[in-house]
Amino acid sequence: MSNSRAADRRSREIVRKELQTNLLLEAGAGSGKTQMLAERMAAGVAEGVYEIEHMAAVTFTRKAASELRDMIVTAWRESAKPVPAWHEPAPVPRSTAPHAGY
């Protein structure tokens, strides 16, 4: 196994297992960052480290939000834990949209 593959494997394990550590992920498009975020969120809820009511994820498009939600639900199902009730993402209120750069 090459050093870069070993480093990638170790990085992915850190994202999945070190749930109380803040992380910054930098990687190219299509490298699996969103999937890792979904797996981390699902693992944190399943292990009781995160409370679903206190979690938020921000994406740039509705399509990305839908994909992330689907990935999280799939990860929960694969963990054999009950899937928590899902709350729809909150829309940006129109009154704040100009200040948010929309």
C-alpha positions as CSV (number, residue, x, y, z in Angstrom):
1,M,0.0,0.0,0.0
2,S,1.4,3.4,-0.9
3,N,2.0,6.1,1.7
4,S,-0.8,8.3,0.2
5,R,-3.3,5.5,0.4
6,A,-2.3,4.7,4.0
7,A,-2.6,8.4,4.9
8,D,-6.1,8.6,3.2
9,R,-7.2,5.5,5.1
10,R,-6.0,6.9,8.4
11,S,-7.7,10.3,7.7
12,R,-11.0,8.5,7.0
13,E,-10.8,6.5,10.2
14,I,-10.2,9.7,12.2
15,V,-13.3,11.3,10.6
16,R,-15.4,8.2,11.5
17,K,-14.0,7.5,15.0
18,E,-12.8,10.7,16.7
19,L,-16.2,12.2,17.1
20,Q,-15.3,14.7,19.7
21,T,-12.5,16.2,17.7
22,N,-13.2,19.2,15.5
23,L,-11.9,18.6,12.0
24,L,-11.3,20.5,8.8
25,L,-11.4,18.4,5.6
26,E,-9.7,19.6,2.5
27,A,-9.9,17.4,-0.6
28,G,-10.7,17.6,-4.3
29,A,-14.1,17.3,-5.9
30,G,-15.5,13.8,-5.9
31,S,-13.2,12.6,-3.1
32,G,-16.0,11.6,-0.7
33,K,-16.1,14.6,1.7
34,T,-19.9,14.7,1.8
35,Q,-20.1,11.0,2.3
36,M,-17.6,11.2,5.2
37,L,-19.7,14.1,6.8
38,A,-22.8,11.9,6.5
39,E,-21.1,8.9,8.1
40,R,-19.6,11.1,10.9
41,M,-23.0,12.7,11.7
42,A,-24.7,9.3,11.7
43,A,-22.0,7.7,13.9
44,G,-22.1,10.6,16.3
45,V,-25.9,10.2,16.8
46,A,-25.7,6.4,17.0
47,E,-22.9,6.6,19.6
48,G,-24.8,9.3,21.7
49,V,-22.1,11.9,21.1
50,Y,-24.3,14.2,19.1
51,E,-27.9,15.1,19.6
52,I,-29.9,15.3,16.4
53,E,-31.7,18.5,17.6
54,H,-28.3,20.3,17.9
55,M,-26.9,19.4,14.5
56,A,-26.8,21.4,11.3
57,A,-25.2,21.0,8.0
58,V,-24.9,23.7,5.4
59,T,-24.7,23.0,1.7
60,F,-24.7,25.3,-1.4
61,T,-27.6,23.8,-3.3
62,R,-31.0,22.1,-2.6
63,K,-29.7,19.1,-4.6
64,A,-26.6,18.8,-2.3
65,A,-28.9,19.1,0.8
66,S,-31.1,16.3,-0.5
67,E,-28.1,14.1,-1.3
68,L,-26.6,14.7,2.2
69,R,-29.9,13.9,3.9
70,D,-30.2,10.7,1.9
71,M,-26.6,9.8,2.8
72,I,-27.2,10.4,6.5
73,V,-30.3,8.3,6.6
74,T,-28.6,5.5,4.7
75,A,-25.7,5.6,7.1
76,W,-28.1,5.4,10.1
77,R,-29.9,2.4,8.5
78,E,-26.6,0.6,7.9
79,S,-25.6,1.2,11.6
80,A,-28.7,-0.9,12.6
81,K,-29.8,2.0,14.9
82,P,-33.3,3.5,14.8
83,V,-33.5,6.3,12.3
84,P,-34.4,9.5,14.1
85,A,-37.2,11.7,12.9
86,W,-35.9,13.9,10.2
87,H,-36.5,17.6,10.1
88,E,-36.5,19.5,6.8
89,P,-33.7,22.0,6.4
90,A,-34.7,25.5,7.4
91,P,-35.0,27.9,4.5
92,V,-33.1,31.2,4.6
93,P,-35.7,33.9,5.5
94,R,-36.2,36.5,2.7
95,S,-35.5,39.3,5.1
96,T,-32.0,38.1,5.7
97,A,-31.2,36.9,2.2
98,P,-29.5,40.2,1.0
99,H,-27.2,40.1,4.0
100,A,-26.3,36.5,3.4
101,G,-25.1,37.3,-0.1
102,Y,-28.2,36.0,-2.0
